[in-house]
Amino acid sequence: MAKGRRTMFDRSRREFILQGLAWSVSLTGLTGCAAGGTHQQSNKEPNRGVTTTELQRKTLPDIQDVDWDLIITNGRVIDGTGKPGFSGTVAVTKDRISSVMEGNANIDQHVLYMGTERYRLKPDCQVILADGACITPGFIDVHTHNEEYLKTNPRAEVRLLQGVTSQIGGNCGESVDDIPRFYQRLGDLGINYGQLMGYRNLRRLAMGEEAEREASSREIDRMVDLLQQGLQAGSPGLSFALEYAPQSSATQRELKILAEALAHHRGIMATHLRSESVQLLESIDEMAEIAFESGVSWQYSHVKALFRDNWDKYPAVLQRISDAVAKGVDLWGDMYLYDFSSWDFGTGRISISEENIQLGLAHPRLFIASDSGLYANGRVSHPRAYGNFPKMLAHYVRDRQVISLEEAVAKMSGLPAQRFRISGRGKIAPGYKADMLIFRLEDVQDRAERNKPNLLPVGMRYVFVNGQAAVKEGEPTGNRSGQRLHFNS
Ligand SMILES: [Zn+2]
């Protein structure tokens, strides 16, 4: 069995060889190449399938010259919107998707045949034959804690190998004091990146270290000033963790003023609630009221009911989310896919219900994020840092069939992009940035577990970040083509 599996894998690997030059594949040759892995032809010696293409040359309309730098042919395009996948071919020019064509393509002597259309490729256009593999948008992880890791590991392979091409850091109230300076320090990254402001940082800057108390009006004004500056400098919003001191000293008044300032500038309020266990429902009600009254866009971070005694509250959590949305609150939530929190990483305790995870996956307002931390030395506090996104594909889509592939991809790309108003990402469509993945569902596997948290996943054949291959044939390339995320206000 092991032998048969390896053979299959080897063959499919060959089918994915990236060509540095456009190669010629005839109409008859294409099928043979896909099956036999013999398609690594040089474009200098076209040798097969001449008759069919000559016929096409006589009957088809004029050939169009195109400036595509990369073309991925004959994949199953899952575009990130949740709509059904289709057979298609995707073209990229520089860092953007330039064309998405439905149907299968053939290439012969630098010419791509697509239905009745013909396109003349540039000699150096890279061609990847996807051969039925999935082409999806790169995944977007809006909830991360790995500022220290990125400083020492700017290539961010742990993220890329999960298919994550964009990240937002600075969650749960913990960010950096000076975001522009932090970006400078990071330099070029392997992934696209954005940074929330942190409420803990704001409080410290406005109130000093002794911030375990109510803020004065002057101090709140100072926080509002800092908030406005941060939003103008390109941060998507402000994160909170009201469970932890000194953030837990926040009064309703202080939170409302900050929420109103965020609402005024269309910033996001991302909140780790005051309680995720005993006072869970009351904590949701507190935030729902603030969001309703201020009109702020509310991101409910790592939605869960923590500890066995509270598991039965989870349906009420989802109901409260639906009710708030029905009242007009701009509310979305993110969730990770493990049955224990980072507090229970070392205890062996199961603190989150698997049944509740599956209920959460079915809720239209919840999408996937990792809530994952990586320390500077690569140490992890939970396997979700290495496995969250591939686990969705391998476990919940393929093995358990809890959710369709299209919905799962939307919850990892299109929905987080829409929620954070990330400009031009999260979708396979012309004009969008070319953050794209190529994988076969049967190959994807997360491997990180509670007692082996830092095992890398497998199965991402190609990961493109802004049109550049960050993972090629399953291996990181070391490219650092990430860009700063831009947020529409
Ligand atoms: Zn948190």
Residues whose N, C-alpha, C, O or C-beta is under 5 A from the ligand:
A	BS01	ZN	C172 H272
